[in-house]
Amino acid sequence: MANFSKSSVPQFSVSVYQNAHLPAGGQEINAIVTVTSTGGGTSGGVPLPVGVQAGTPPGQRPDAAVVVMVDCSGSMDYPPTKMQNARHATAAAIDTLRDGVAFAVVAGTHQAKQVYPGSGRLAVADATTRAAAKDALRHLSASGGTAIGNWLRLAERLLASADVSIRHGILLTDGRNEHEDPEQLRAALDVCAGRFTCDARGVGTDWEVKEVTGIASALLGSADIVADPEGLIADFKRMMESAMGKEVADVGLRLWTPQGSVIRFVKQVAPTVEDLTERRTESAPRSGDYPTGSWGDESRDYHVCIDVPAAEVGSEMLAARVSLVLPSPDGSAPQTLSQGLIRAVWTDDSTVTTQINPQVAHYTGQAELAQVIQLGLELRKSGDVPGATAKLGRAVQLANASGNAETAKLLSKVVDVVDAVTGTVRLKAKVADADEMTLETRSTKTVRVKK
């Protein structure tokens, strides 16, 4: 394991967990790659970039930029406390900004309007700009429709104006994206992907789970439900605190494989399940990068599955080299932050070839758990009671076996659990919309292997 340390970025480490042993002719290798970042620092001493409003000491450069997108469509007035709580939550997020961070607030309807500071600029957080931004929030009112793609495009333009390392968005909606086609939202996400990360929240129960989770997935952020608008303030503070903890962006998970090896899939499996397979960009012959977004002090797990060429007993090979890479600002070769190796060894000892690595087994189950919850809820909505019962029963069984207590608790609000060990359940006759949406939204959240 190799580490890279520099004052401007956290220190990264890579650990690989696998059973490298295959029987004669065996080809499939599975590994869990744990990436951990600790420490790090901030940069300074660079003049303010174009597009950033004055208001910070001369020569101090913000190291992050954040745009908060607040749904101001007409439905935010039903009940009126929804809009009121959105204003208070945005104010709390602004109070959480570090001094020197560039920021803006956008009001989202069927259009996108910059509420603060205006004129396509970003403000720089200090006591004066925070107070001015919170004063501007008092003028937010609910009217119009919902076209989230417009909000995201404006956020991208604002964030692009700042020469900073961390670009982040926070998006709040209470309704479905009814004033643009799904293709228009998809096109906006394609423009924004890789430009900034974004946390998305749905407030109340009239929004579409797949829209909100799709935004967060495409922009490598988190998604969640805030069923009660009273919870917005605490949630916005947590999101902003998390954004302020990020220290490095655009870290890539690079996989090099030898001739004849094929990568089946690459998935983030903790803290949430996110399939990265189709997001690969080629970096060199037999080498590709998978985006991981922004990092602070944290640890994440990735499941890598590789097909290697079949070999005889006694053979051994490097199945893949895993590297964490950071693009260089000047366009030169990226910096390697850390590395790990995935191996393949062929043996006729069945006692080792039949063992499944505990990390691999655990996260295979967690990925299945997310899948069967989503399938079960879809079957329930379509009226397929036997199918929904089978899938959600399997979900209860997996959650119980893996110790995923939070998901088990959410499942118990949708099904009556007869026997968690066998996955025997009955669908509840009546389920609150908030409970069903919470289960669906949080279905991809995982727990780590029990020590």
ZIHU-V664860 format. One record per residue. N is the residue number from 1. SS is DSSP state (H for helix, E for strand, L for the rest). OMEGA is omega as a letter, one per 30 degrees, with the letter a starting at -180 (NA if undefined). D_LAST is the distance of its C-alpha to the last C-alpha in whole Angstrom. Layout:
n=(N;N)
ss=(SS;SS)
omega=(OMEGA;OMEGA)
d_last=(D_LAST;D_LAST)
This chain:
n=(1;2;3;4;5;6;7;8;9;10;11;12;13;14;15;16;17;18;19;20;21;22;23;24;25;26;27;28;29;30;31;32;33;34;35;36;37;38;39;40;41;42;43;44;45;46;47;48;49;50;51;52;53;54;55;56;57;58;59;60;61;62;63;64;65;66;67;68;69;70;71;72;73;74;75;76;77;78;79;80;81;82;83;84;85;86;87;88;89;90;91;92;93;94;95;96;97;98;99;100;101;102;103;104;105;106;107;108;109;110;111;112;113;114;115;116;117;118;119;120;121;122;123;124;125;126;127;128;129;130;131;132;133;134;135;136;137;138;139;140;141;142;143;144;145;146;147;148;149;150;151;152;153;154;155;156;157;158;159;160;161;162;163;164;165;166;167;168;169;170;171;172;173;174;175;176;177;178;179;180;181;182;183;184;185;186;187;188;189;190;191;192;193;194;195;196;197;198;199;200;201;202;203;204;205;206;207;208;209;210;211;212;213;214;215;216;217;218;219;220;221;222;223;224;225;226;227;228;229;230;231;232;233;234;235;236;237;238;239;240;241;242;243;244;245;246;247;248;249;250;251;252;253;254;255;256;257;258;259;260;261;262;263;264;265;266;267;268;269;270;271;272;273;274;275;276;277;278;279;280;281;282;283;284;285;286;287;288;289;290;291;292;293;294;295;296;297;298;299;300;301;302;303;304;305;306;307;308;309;310;311;312;313;314;315;316;317;318;319;320;321;322;323;324;325;326;327;328;329;330;331;332;333;334;335;336;337;338;339;340;341;342;343;344;345;346;347;348;349;350;351;352;353;354;355;356;357;358;359;360;361;362;363;364;365;366;367;368;369;370;371;372;373;374;375;376;377;378;379;380;381;382;383;384;385;386;387;388;389;390;391;392;393;394;395;396;397;398;399;400;401;402;403;404;405;406;407;408;409;410;411;412;413;414;415;416;417;418;419;420;421;422;423;424;425;426;427;428;429;430;431;432;433;434;435;436;437;438;439;440;441;442;443;444;445;446;447;448;449;450;451)
ss=(L;E;E;E;E;E;L;L;E;E;E;E;E;E;E;E;E;E;L;L;E;E;L;L;L;L;L;E;E;E;E;E;E;E;E;E;E;E;L;L;L;L;L;L;L;L;L;L;L;L;L;E;L;L;L;L;L;L;L;L;L;L;L;E;E;E;E;E;E;E;E;L;L;H;H;H;H;L;L;H;H;H;H;H;H;H;H;H;H;H;H;H;H;H;H;H;L;L;L;L;L;E;E;E;E;E;E;E;L;L;L;E;E;E;E;E;L;L;L;L;L;E;E;E;L;L;H;H;H;H;H;H;H;H;H;H;H;L;L;L;L;L;L;L;L;L;L;H;H;H;H;H;H;H;H;H;H;H;H;H;L;L;L;L;L;E;E;E;E;E;E;E;E;L;L;L;L;L;L;L;L;H;H;H;H;H;H;H;H;H;H;H;L;L;L;L;E;E;E;E;E;E;E;L;L;L;L;L;H;H;H;H;H;H;H;H;H;H;L;L;L;L;E;E;E;E;L;L;H;H;H;H;H;H;H;H;H;H;H;H;H;H;H;H;L;L;L;E;L;L;E;E;E;E;E;E;L;L;L;L;L;E;E;E;E;E;E;E;E;E;L;E;L;E;E;L;H;H;H;L;E;E;E;E;L;L;E;E;E;E;E;L;L;L;E;L;L;E;E;E;E;E;E;E;E;E;E;L;L;L;L;L;L;L;L;E;E;E;E;E;E;E;E;E;E;E;L;L;L;L;L;L;L;L;E;E;E;E;E;E;E;E;E;E;E;E;L;L;L;H;H;H;H;L;L;L;L;H;H;H;H;H;H;H;H;H;H;H;H;H;H;H;H;H;H;H;H;H;H;H;H;H;L;L;H;H;H;H;H;H;H;H;H;H;H;H;H;H;H;H;H;H;L;L;H;H;H;H;H;H;H;L;L;L;E;E;E;E;E;L;L;L;L;E;E;E;E;L;L;L;L;L;H;H;H;H;H;H;H;H;H;L;L;L;E;L;L;L;L;L;L)
omega=(l;l;l;a;l;a;a;a;l;l;a;l;l;l;a;l;a;l;a;a;l;l;l;a;a;a;a;l;l;l;l;a;l;l;a;l;l;l;a;a;a;a;l;l;l;a;l;l;l;l;l;a;l;l;l;a;a;l;a;a;l;a;a;l;a;l;l;l;a;l;l;l;a;a;l;l;a;f;a;l;l;l;l;l;l;l;a;a;l;l;l;l;l;l;a;l;l;l;l;l;l;a;l;l;a;l;a;l;l;l;l;a;l;a;a;f;l;l;l;a;l;l;l;a;l;a;a;a;l;l;l;l;l;l;l;a;a;a;l;l;a;l;l;a;a;l;a;l;l;l;a;l;l;l;a;a;l;a;l;a;a;l;a;a;a;l;a;l;l;a;l;l;l;a;l;a;a;a;l;l;l;l;l;l;l;l;l;l;l;l;a;a;a;l;l;l;a;l;a;a;l;l;a;a;a;l;a;a;a;l;a;l;l;l;a;l;a;a;l;l;l;l;l;l;l;a;l;a;l;a;a;a;a;a;l;l;l;l;a;l;l;l;a;l;l;a;a;a;l;l;l;l;a;l;l;l;l;l;l;l;a;l;l;l;l;a;l;a;l;g;l;l;l;a;a;a;a;a;a;l;a;a;l;l;l;a;l;a;l;a;l;l;a;a;l;l;a;l;l;l;l;l;l;l;a;l;l;l;l;a;a;l;a;l;l;l;l;a;l;l;a;l;l;a;l;a;l;a;a;l;l;a;a;l;l;a;a;a;l;a;l;a;l;a;a;a;l;l;a;l;l;a;a;l;l;l;a;l;l;a;a;a;l;l;l;l;l;l;l;a;a;l;a;l;a;l;l;l;l;l;a;l;l;a;l;a;l;l;a;a;a;l;l;l;l;l;a;l;l;a;a;a;l;a;a;l;l;l;l;l;a;l;l;l;l;a;l;l;a;a;a;a;l;a;l;l;l;a;a;l;l;l;a;a;l;a;l;l;a;a;a;a;a;l;a;l;a;a;l;a;NA)
d_last=(22;25;25;28;28;31;33;33;30;26;24;22;20;19;16;16;14;16;18;21;23;26;29;32;33;30;29;26;23;20;18;15;17;15;18;17;21;21;25;28;31;34;37;41;45;45;48;47;47;50;49;48;50;51;50;47;48;50;48;45;43;40;37;36;38;37;39;39;40;41;43;46;47;50;47;45;48;47;46;47;44;42;44;44;41;40;43;41;38;39;41;37;36;39;38;35;36;36;40;41;39;41;41;43;43;44;46;45;48;49;50;48;50;48;49;48;49;51;53;50;49;46;46;44;42;44;46;49;47;44;47;49;46;46;50;50;47;50;52;49;50;50;52;52;49;46;46;42;43;46;44;41;44;45;42;42;45;45;41;43;46;43;43;39;36;34;35;34;35;34;36;37;39;40;41;42;43;46;49;48;47;43;45;46;42;41;43;42;39;40;42;39;36;35;37;35;32;32;30;32;32;34;36;37;37;40;38;37;33;34;36;33;30;32;34;30;29;32;32;28;28;26;28;28;30;32;34;35;37;37;33;34;35;31;30;32;31;28;29;31;29;26;29;30;27;28;29;29;30;31;28;28;26;28;28;31;31;34;37;36;32;32;29;28;26;24;22;20;17;15;16;19;20;23;25;27;29;32;32;32;35;36;36;38;39;36;34;32;31;29;29;26;28;27;25;24;21;18;16;16;15;18;19;21;23;26;29;30;34;34;34;35;33;33;32;30;30;28;27;27;27;25;26;26;29;31;35;38;40;43;42;42;39;35;33;30;27;25;24;22;23;22;24;26;27;29;29;30;27;26;23;21;23;22;18;16;14;10;10;14;14;12;14;17;16;16;19;21;20;22;25;25;25;28;30;30;31;34;35;35;37;40;40;38;37;36;34;32;31;30;28;27;26;24;22;21;20;18;16;16;14;11;11;14;16;18;19;20;22;24;24;26;28;30;29;30;27;28;25;22;20;24;24;27;29;32;33;34;38;38;35;35;36;33;30;31;31;28;26;28;27;23;23;21;19;15;12;9;6;4;0)
